[in-house]
């Protein structure tokens, strides 16, 4: 039964297609080619722009299922400075100002979605939502103690490599474009002033692969050694270590 569930999850997350993409990338671009759902550690301070799809101008919608795809063209030019999202604002209200989740805008939106029969973040009931945010509190405490994010690939409930983590597309010349996914992890990393964060590689620009820029990125489960002692900022009194 467990094997069947793993197989169903692999199909749902398009692992067979991603595996074929990995094989093609290695054959076409060599050992430095990106892998789908690969874990890459990027400097948080350099992730300042977000990708903005605009198919009419050559900037297609780039979803998680395209992780590891090598794509040329000018799609990377369709971007904008990152602005605080609803989840960013809610995390600051809760973790820094000490306000309960129930007083944040993201809680209001999620409870409204549940009332309409939806399942935000996989939560079908208010009790499940409370449990989900209790786990966010535990994650915050763990990250604050460690001074680093744990790669999604190293978590016990991982799906595959860094799948489900902070999704970032890689443009040419070291440009990083945030593209949704892992919003709470990203917000917590910003609040704690982390130096490097693990991301799920999204689409990679062909120039970054051909120039060798992508191959130079730090990959794997652990951050660069010199950043392990990153000091987090002070946080809410309601969340003691």
N, C-alpha and C positions, 0 to 999 in steps of 0.2 A: 504493500500500500504506500509506504514511504517513497519507494522508487517511482511509482506511478505519479505521485504528487510532484516529485522533483522533475520528472519528464514533462508534466503538464506546465509547470512553472517555466521550464526552459523554452518550451514552444511559445508560451505566452509572451516571453521576453525576447523572442526572435533569436535565440542563441544559435540555431543552425545557420541562419542567414549571416549572423555576425561572425561565426566561425569561418564561413566561406570568404567573408570580407577580409578577415585576418590573413588567411592563406594568400589571397590575391595581393594584399598590401606587401607582404613579405617577399613574394615573388617579383613584384613590380618595383618596390623601393628598397628592398634589402632589410637588414637586421634593425635599422633605425626607424622603421615604419611604425606608425601607431597601431595599437591593438584596440579593439572595441572594448568599451567599459574599463579602459586602463586607468590606473591610479597615477596621477601626476601631482606633484607638490608645487604650488605656485606662490609667489610672494603676494600676500593679501593686499598690500598697498598699491600693487600694480593692476588690480582688477577694479577698474574705475568706470568701465563702459559696459553697456548691455547691448546684445544683438537685437536688431529690430527688423523682422522679416518684411520684405517688400518685393513679392514675386514679380511685379510689373517692372522693377528696376534691377532684376537679376539677383535678388536676395531672397531665396526660397525659405519656407518654413523648415527649420532644422531641429528635429525632435530627438529624444534619447535613442530611439531605435537606429539612428544614423551614426551613433557613436563610433569613432575610428575611421569614418569615411574621409578620404582625401579628395578635396574639391578645389579646383582652380577658379579663376574669375575674380570679380570685384565684390562678392557678397559681404566681405568683411568691412566694407566701407559703410554699410548700413547699420549704424550704431548711434547710441546716444549716451550721455553721462548717466550713471546710475543715480536714481532718486530713491529716497526712503520709501519702501513699500508698506502696505498695511501690516505685514508680519514684522517688518523692521520696527515700526512704531510700537506695535504691541509688545514685542520683546523688550524694548527699552522701557516701556511703562511698567512691565512686570519685573524684569531682572534688575533694573537700575533704580526705578522709583518705588519699587516694592508694592505695586498695586496688584490685586488678584487678577487672574486671567479673566474672570467674569466681568471685569470693568474695561477690558480692552476691545478695540474694534474687531479684531479677528475672531474673538469669542462670539460677538454679536452676529457676525456674518456666518460663522459655522453653525450656530444654533438655528439660524434662519434656514440654512440649507438642509439641516436635519429635519426641520419641521415640514419642508417641502418634499421630503422623501429621498434626499440625496445622502451621500456618505463622504463628507469631507475628511481627507486624510484617513479614509477607511473606517470612520466612526459612524455608526448607525443610530446611536442613542447618546443622550447627554452624559450618562455614566461612562460610556466608552470614550467620549470626548474628554471627560475629567481624567480618566486613566491615561489617555494619550498625552495630555499636558503635564501630568505628574511625571511621566517618563522624560519629558523635555526638561523639567526641573532637575531630575536626577542626572541627565546628560550635562546640563549646565554646571552642576557641582563637580562632576567628574572632569570636565574640560578645564574648569578653573583650577582644580588641584594639579592636573597634569601639565597645564600650560600649553597644551596642544590638542588638536582634534585627532581622534582615532580614525584612521582610514576606514571607510565603509566596508572595504574588503576584509578587514580584520574583525568586524563585528559578528557576534554569534548568529544573528538573523540575516546575514548577508544573502543576496540573491546570486550575484556573479561579479567578481572583481569589485569595481567601484560603482556598479549599477545602483541607482537611487541616491547617489551622493550629489554634491554641488556640481551642476553641469556648466562647463565652460568650453567655448569654442576657441580654437587657437588660430589666430591670423598670422600673416607673414611678419617677420622681424619682431617676434615676441609680443604681439598684441593679443590681449586676452579679453574675450567677450562673454560676459555672464549671460546665461540663457535659461533661467528658471531651474526648479528642482533643488532640493536641499535648502530651502529658504530659511528655516529656523537655524540650521547649522551655520549658514553664512552669517545670519544676524548675530548669533552668539559669538562667532569668531571676531566680528567687528567690535562688539561690545567689550570683549576681553583683550582686544589689541594684539591678537596673535600675529606672528611674523609670516609663517607659511601655513597654508591649508591644503588638505588633500582634495582634489577635484576629480570628477568623472570626465575624462576627455570627451569632447563632443566631436564636431567636424573639425578637421585640420586642413589649413590651406596648403595647397600643393607646394607653394614656394617655401614654406616653413620646413617641409619634408626634404625637398631637393637641396636646399641650402645647408641642411644638417642642423638647423635651429631646433627642430623638434627633438632630435636625438640627444641634444644637450640637456634637456629638461630632467629634473630629478624625479625618478619613478620608484614605485614600490610602496611598501606598507609604512615605512618610517620617514619622518621629515629629515631634512639636512641636519647633520649632527650639531652644528653650531646654533641651531634654533630651538633645541629641546628645552632650554631653560627660559623660554619666553615668559615674561612676567605679566600676568593678567591684571587688569585694572580692578579697583574695588567695586563691589557689586551690592545688590540689595541685602538689607538686614534680614529680610524674610527667608533668605536662602543660605543658612550657615554652612560652612564646609563640613 
